[in-house]
Amino acid sequence: MSWIALPSDPLTVTIVGGVVVLFLGWLGRSLFKGATGQASGAVVTQTASPVMTQNFNPTISVGAPGPAQVSSRGESGTRIHEKEFEVLPKAWQLLNEAHGAAYQVTRAFRQWPNLDGMPDKQLEAVLDATPLAEFQKNEIKGCGNKLNRYQEVIFWYELDDAKRAQIALNNYLAVNSIFMTEALRRQFSEINKLLIDVIHYEQTTRQYPYSAADSASARREQIEEAKSERAKMTRISEMLNGIEAEIQRRLRRDEA
């Protein structure tokens, strides 16, 4: 019988070319340290008899998960579902805020105060309720077309609100979308991208407005672009109902 030192392994038994090979880890160190002078595991080799070779079947049976494994998986699923109660309402809130801010910028028809026809004190009160800087308020007060100038100035404040709301949604999804189902994750991601497109379009068209000197073909392209952006806002509005229904289903699934 020969002894060969090997690295520590769990106890393993196999047959190689009619030879029984026993790999002993901690057991080998305990039983054979005195004989070998080695603290590591050992390999014991011995010629196997025909009977031993015939009857020995070195197979390993893998059983079903034990109670501890099942319990651990159940607890993990419960924790994820509990996280949904935090993530989904917050994501829904941020989504609606971003959509509302973008709608404020993109809507074509809205009511405006008659700044040119109101008394000075009323005009001052209206302007004080806005986020405009003092120099902008004074500029509007002394302007011949007050409403037109007000619309030009307030647009950039509203655009900034839309950008901040979209960024807040984007950042929240980047961290927390892992707690959403794949279906919800895709829908939130699609709306987030649509909002980016719409906000970017509104900014560029205001920075580089259409000109009467534009060619007819250029003007047609501009009209098509405007239609496309309006279609994106329509798409977002249509998706909101489906997302709301799915969130409610996820949060109420324990009631079933």
C-alpha positions, 0 to 999 in steps of 0.5 A: 500500500502506498501513500501520496499526499494531496490537497484537502478534499471531501471524502470521495471514492472512485475506481480507476482501471480496477483500482479503488482510489479513496480521497480523504480530506479531514478524515485522512488527516485525522487517521493517517497523519501519524503514518505519513507525517502529512497534515494534508489529505491522503490517497490510498490505492489498493488493487480491487478484487473482481467482486469488489469491482463488480458490486461497487457503484460509485454514484452520487444521488442528489436529493430534493431541496431540504426544508431549510432551502425551501424556507429560504426561497420562500423568504426571498420571494416574500422580501422581493414582494415587500420591496414592491410595496415601496418601489411601485408606488414611488415609481408611479408617482415619479412617472406621473410627475414627469408626464405632467411636466412634459405635458405642460411644455408640449400642450398646444392649447392652454389658457393664458392670463390677459397680462396686457389688459389687467391693471398694474397691481393685478399684473404685479400680483400675477407675476409675483406668483411665478418663478420668474426673476425680478429682472424678468418681471420688470422686463415684462411690465415694461414690454409692449406685448406683455403676454408674448414676452411672458410666454417666451420666458416661462417656457424655459422654466417649464422645460427645466421642470420637465427635465428635472422630473424626467431625470428623477424618474430615470435615476429611480428606475436605474436603481429600483427597476430590478424589483419590478416584473419584466413587463413593468420594467419594459413599460417604464423604460419605454415611457422614460425614453419617450419623455426624453425624446419629447423634451429634447424636441421641444428644446431644439425647436424653441432654440432653432425655431421655424423660419418663413425662409425655410423651403417647402420640403423643410417645412413638411419635415417639420410638420411631420416631426411635430406630428411624431412628437404629439404621437409620442405623448399620446402613446405615453397617455395610453400606456399609463392605464396599463401600467396602473392596472399592472401595479394594482394587480401586483400590490393586491395579489395577496388578496386573491 
